[in-house]
Amino acid sequence: MVISSIDLKDGHVVQLKNGKDLVLARDDADALIAEFNKYGEVAVIDLDAAMGHTNPKGDTVNTPLLKSLLRKGNVRTGGGVRSVKRARELISLGAEKVIIGSAAWKKDPENNSNVLNTEFLEELVAAIGKDRVIIGVDALNGKIAVKGWAETIDVSMVDGAKMAEKYCSELLFTCVEKEGCMQGTNMEMAKELRKAVKCRVVVAGGVSTEDEVEELEKMHCDVQLGMALYTEKVSLKNSFMRCLDWEKVDGMVPVIAQDARSSQVLMMGYANKEALEKTFNTGKLTFFSRTRNVLWTKGETSGHFLEVVKLRVDCDRDTILATVIPHGGVCHTGSWSCFGADPDERSTLERLYGTIEERFANPRPGSYTATLDGKRVREKVEEEAEEICEADGKDEVIWEAADLLYFVSVLMYKEGVNWQDVYNELDRRHKEKE
């Protein structure tokens, strides 16, 4: 599948040719990650950090933007990750994986010793786990390239990859000569690498057509795209569809809908290419009815649409997991989920927040929620916090806690904060303490 790339330099989103020459710069990082994350993972690379342009704390001019992006999608990040401390920090900030480049290699190994920086890699794996580590096997003239691709190590890319595989869950192969040139990647090197290792392989550098994406997919390689996306030579939507195995179930794929707020599985249906195309175009989950032989968008009669947040494909490329925001019960029986017997959604913080959101968007006559302005809701949070502290007994605590959570949710909505943002912050704090 396709991994979209967001490269940061001097506080901007950029694309470089051969890692040096600026081709484009833009300032719409938030919009980019919102769009890219719908179709797959996103790689966010701090180029200034990779080039060593950091302050004593290891930060660059890109750091504030990087921190923001790490919380907004399924993000892997790299660029100048040269210490275990930095890797742990990035994980704690929300990165799912870290990409290790130059730090994984020794420029001048003594007495024909291992070119891998094994001491660092062993410490790294112990600290964050092998499954969170990606090692870059960037190649220049067939050799491992380091230090912002300015130098090479006297070891072939394939030999280096075989050694590095022990310390990572993925290898990121970038053909430096092809990077940003839009002239295609080195398919032979990609093929050689794929045969040499067992772990996941991601190919970057020069991929410029959807045919190349599909060819690499057939080789069981994922593709990291930058320039091809920004110049619209490659469509994420088309690439997503071309990477699916449509033949396994007669031109269709199973689609599992999962609640973005609670992670509850809501339903399962089938989609053909036309249904998936409509899903992309409308943002509402659409299926193909095998019994009626027609497309149907969930909610087209009930109004209970499934708003698509992101789509992910399983390892066999024959099943889609659709993360959605449901607008009402999903099952025809009235249940919130087709896999549960409850007549309605169980109460959750996300459900409460959704109700508050609806009250402000479509105020009903007599709605108390809709009358709450910023000043009043803050007063109520203070009042309810005091009351829960004074509560006596279990029942009173439950009652006051419910009131407090309601007003806190309203305040959060007013400030553009949702409960997932809070969960992400709690996850970040948890990771810091691991």
Buried (B, 14 or more C-beta within 10 A) or exposed (E): BBBBBBBBBEBBBBBBEBBEEEBBBEEEBEEBBBBBBBBBBBBBBBBBBBBEBBEEEBBBBBBEBBBBBBBBBBBBBBBBBBBBEBBBBBBBBBBBBBBBBBBBBBBEBEEEEEBBBBEBBEBBBEBBEBEBBBBBBBBBEBBBBBBBBEBBBEBBBBBBBBBBBBBBBBBBBBBBBBBBBBEBBBBEBBBBBBEBBEBBBBBBBBBBBBEBBBBBBEBEBBBBBBBBBBEEBBBBBBBBBBBBBBEBBEEBBBBBBBBBBBEBBBBBBBBBBEBBBBBBEEBBBBBBEEEEEEBBBBBEEEEBBBBBBBBBBEEEBBBBBBBBBBBBBBBEEEBBBBEBEEEEBEEBBBBBBBEBBBBBEEEEEEEEBBEBEEEEBBEBBEEBBEBBEEBEEEEEEEBBBEBBBBBBBBBBBBEEBBBBBEEBEEBBEEBEEE
